[in-house]
Amino acid sequence: MVEQYQAKVFNTAISIVQDHGIAEDITQEVFVTVYRSVSSFNERSSLSTWIYRITVNKCLDHLRAQKRQKRMGIFGSIFYKDSGEPIVDNPNFDHPGIKLEQRENARYLFEAIETLQHNQKTVFVLAHIEELPQKDIAEIMNLSVKAVESLLQRAKMNLRKKLSSIYEGKVSNERLNTRYDK
């Protein structure tokens, strides 16, 4: 089972948490959870859907904990003026499945994905990175297919806005650089 699902679990985790080491940890946690609770697996859904659900839940748990750490880091910086930076920051995430010549564009995409709400981010990753059908995503996330469609549309709209602002900033910077290089 691990051999069959390990790559899928890892790809889902790294796309959501955007950190190689944490994705590896989550992958391990998923299979420990699967091993411990396989006896309680009811066959209402497929095994892969159940494993994806566990993966998504572990990723979302991590993101929530990370968000709490950032809040505590910012709160702590009120009292400790020397440590004004957030605890966790990953500005240069490179997905290992992306070809070298596409890394810059992928970095912008993952930067934009990171700004999405957790449920939009999860739906987008499952639909467009893991290429799962919306019916399976609905089952994984305990949502209706209509809710998945709605989240996916909002995610795409938010990504378009974010990517257009990133692209416009990049073009402006390139124009400034070429203007001053002459």
KARA-V629571 format. One record per residue. N is the residue number from 0. RES is the residue in three letters. OMEGA is omega in radians with two decimals (* if undefined). BURIAL is + if it has 24 or more other C-alpha atoms within 12 Angstrom, else -. Layout:
BEGIN
((N | RES | OMEGA | BURIAL) (N | RES | OMEGA | BURIAL))
END
This chain:
BEGIN
((0 | MET | -3.14 | -) (1 | VAL | -3.14 | -) (2 | GLU | -3.08 | -) (3 | GLN | -3.00 | -) (4 | TYR | -3.04 | -) (5 | GLN | -3.11 | +) (6 | ALA | 3.14 | -) (7 | LYS | 3.13 | +) (8 | VAL | -3.13 | +) (9 | PHE | -3.14 | +) (10 | ASN | 3.11 | +) (11 | THR | -3.10 | +) (12 | ALA | -3.09 | +) (13 | ILE | 3.11 | +) (14 | SER | -3.13 | +) (15 | ILE | -3.05 | +) (16 | VAL | 3.06 | +) (17 | GLN | 3.07 | +) (18 | ASP | -3.04 | +) (19 | HIS | -3.10 | +) (20 | GLY | 3.13 | -) (21 | ILE | 3.10 | +) (22 | ALA | 3.08 | +) (23 | GLU | 3.11 | +) (24 | ASP | 3.13 | -) (25 | ILE | 3.11 | +) (26 | THR | 3.10 | +) (27 | GLN | -3.14 | +) (28 | GLU | 3.14 | +) (29 | VAL | -3.09 | +) (30 | PHE | 3.02 | +) (31 | VAL | 3.11 | -) (32 | THR | 3.12 | +) (33 | VAL | -3.13 | +) (34 | TYR | -3.09 | -) (35 | ARG | -3.04 | -) (36 | SER | 3.14 | -) (37 | VAL | 3.13 | -) (38 | SER | 3.13 | -) (39 | SER | 3.12 | -) (40 | PHE | 3.04 | -) (41 | ASN | -3.00 | -) (42 | GLU | 3.06 | -) (43 | ARG | 3.08 | -) (44 | SER | 3.13 | -) (45 | SER | 3.12 | -) (46 | LEU | -3.13 | -) (47 | SER | 3.11 | +) (48 | THR | 3.12 | +) (49 | TRP | -3.14 | +) (50 | ILE | 3.08 | +) (51 | TYR | -3.13 | +) (52 | ARG | 3.11 | +) (53 | ILE | -3.14 | +) (54 | THR | -3.13 | +) (55 | VAL | 3.13 | +) (56 | ASN | 3.11 | +) (57 | LYS | 3.13 | +) (58 | CYS | -3.14 | +) (59 | LEU | 3.06 | +) (60 | ASP | 3.13 | -) (61 | HIS | -3.12 | +) (62 | LEU | 3.09 | +) (63 | ARG | 3.13 | -) (64 | ALA | 3.12 | -) (65 | GLN | 3.13 | -) (66 | LYS | 3.08 | -) (67 | ARG | 3.12 | -) (68 | GLN | 3.13 | -) (69 | LYS | 3.12 | -) (70 | ARG | -3.14 | -) (71 | MET | 3.10 | -) (72 | GLY | 3.12 | -) (73 | ILE | 3.10 | -) (74 | PHE | 3.12 | -) (75 | GLY | -3.11 | -) (76 | SER | 3.06 | -) (77 | ILE | -3.10 | -) (78 | PHE | -3.12 | -) (79 | TYR | -3.04 | -) (80 | LYS | -3.12 | -) (81 | ASP | -3.04 | -) (82 | SER | -3.08 | -) (83 | GLY | -3.09 | -) (84 | GLU | 3.05 | -) (85 | PRO | -3.10 | -) (86 | ILE | -3.01 | -) (87 | VAL | 3.11 | -) (88 | ASP | -3.10 | -) (89 | ASN | -2.99 | -) (90 | PRO | -3.05 | -) (91 | ASN | -3.13 | -) (92 | PHE | 3.04 | +) (93 | ASP | 3.10 | +) (94 | HIS | -3.06 | +) (95 | PRO | -3.12 | -) (96 | GLY | -3.08 | -) (97 | ILE | 3.11 | -) (98 | LYS | -3.05 | -) (99 | LEU | -3.08 | -) (100 | GLU | 3.12 | -) (101 | GLN | -3.03 | -) (102 | ARG | -3.09 | -) (103 | GLU | 3.12 | -) (104 | ASN | 3.12 | -) (105 | ALA | 3.11 | +) (106 | ARG | 3.10 | +) (107 | TYR | 3.13 | +) (108 | LEU | -3.12 | +) (109 | PHE | 3.04 | +) (110 | GLU | 3.11 | +) (111 | ALA | 3.12 | +) (112 | ILE | -3.12 | +) (113 | GLU | -3.11 | +) (114 | THR | -3.13 | +) (115 | LEU | 2.99 | +) (116 | GLN | -3.05 | +) (117 | HIS | -3.10 | +) (118 | ASN | 3.08 | +) (119 | GLN | 3.13 | +) (120 | LYS | -3.11 | +) (121 | THR | 3.13 | +) (122 | VAL | -3.13 | +) (123 | PHE | -3.14 | +) (124 | VAL | -3.12 | +) (125 | LEU | -3.10 | +) (126 | ALA | -2.97 | +) (127 | HIS | 3.10 | -) (128 | ILE | 3.11 | +) (129 | GLU | 3.10 | +) (130 | GLU | 3.08 | -) (131 | LEU | 3.06 | +) (132 | PRO | -3.11 | -) (133 | GLN | 3.11 | +) (134 | LYS | 3.12 | -) (135 | ASP | 3.12 | +) (136 | ILE | 3.11 | +) (137 | ALA | 3.13 | +) (138 | GLU | 3.14 | +) (139 | ILE | -3.04 | +) (140 | MET | -3.11 | +) (141 | ASN | 3.13 | +) (142 | LEU | 3.00 | -) (143 | SER | 3.09 | -) (144 | VAL | 3.11 | -) (145 | LYS | 3.12 | -) (146 | ALA | 3.10 | -) (147 | VAL | 3.12 | +) (148 | GLU | -3.13 | -) (149 | SER | 3.12 | -) (150 | LEU | 3.14 | +) (151 | LEU | 3.11 | +) (152 | GLN | 3.11 | -) (153 | ARG | 3.11 | -) (154 | ALA | 3.14 | +) (155 | LYS | 3.13 | +) (156 | MET | 3.13 | -) (157 | ASN | 3.10 | +) (158 | LEU | 3.10 | +) (159 | ARG | 3.13 | -) (160 | LYS | -3.08 | -) (161 | LYS | -3.11 | -) (162 | LEU | 3.12 | +) (163 | SER | 3.11 | -) (164 | SER | 3.08 | -) (165 | ILE | -3.12 | -) (166 | TYR | 3.13 | -) (167 | GLU | 3.09 | -) (168 | GLY | 3.13 | -) (169 | LYS | 3.14 | -) (170 | VAL | 3.13 | -) (171 | SER | 3.11 | -) (172 | ASN | 3.13 | -) (173 | GLU | 3.11 | -) (174 | ARG | 3.10 | -) (175 | LEU | -3.12 | -) (176 | ASN | -3.13 | -) (177 | THR | 3.13 | -) (178 | ARG | -3.11 | -) (179 | TYR | 3.10 | -) (180 | ASP | -3.06 | -) (181 | LYS | * | -))
END
